[in-house]
Amino acid sequence: MLSQYGVLDLWTYVAGTVFIILLPGPNSLFVLATGASQGVRVGYQAALGVFIGDSILMALTAAGAASVLRVLPMLFMALKTLGALYLCYLGLRLLASAWRPAAPLQARAVAVGSGSRFRKALLLSLLNPKAILFLLSFFVQFVDPAYPHPALSFLILAAILQCLSVLYLSLLIFGGARLADAFRRRPGMARLGCAATGGLFLWFAGRLAFED
């Protein structure tokens, strides 16, 4: 159907994309916890940050940023370090808020602090140079090398991924809003969820920092 635009094996790509989106990661966890602690409207602010950040990474991938990161390994390492430090910062703030006595649910949001959820989600997405390399290695499998305009093929693949991602993030936001009701009735559950989320963010930070 899209082969005339250089896209190969469309349904295989869609199936692979769904699987990738469903894998847990800091972005989806951030949106879920924000929806659970701050409600649907603020959850969508976080989702918008992820959406824009991912769109920028996809545009950079199509423009050849992955090649630049390979040629300049120090730049890649610097971005990895920044990303790991930011995840570590969020994780520690979450763990600290979980141990505060009688803290309201709103104070235990993933985006602990006064900064906007949109900005924090945007930084989470952008401070992950491995995403650019992954997107390139994944997208290139479904682009016809003989097609004269590969950037258009990349754009089509990116649009499909983002549409599926928006649907998934919406499910997380509304699911998080349902969790908020349970958290309000059970403060201990909210505290435990906040601590678990903080621990996961620290794990993501360690994986980003120490994996090759």
Helices and strands as residue ranges (DSSP letters): G 3-5, H 10-22, H 26-38, H 40-63, H 65-71, H 73-98, G 105-108, H 117-126, H 129-139, G 140-142, H 150-185, H 187-210
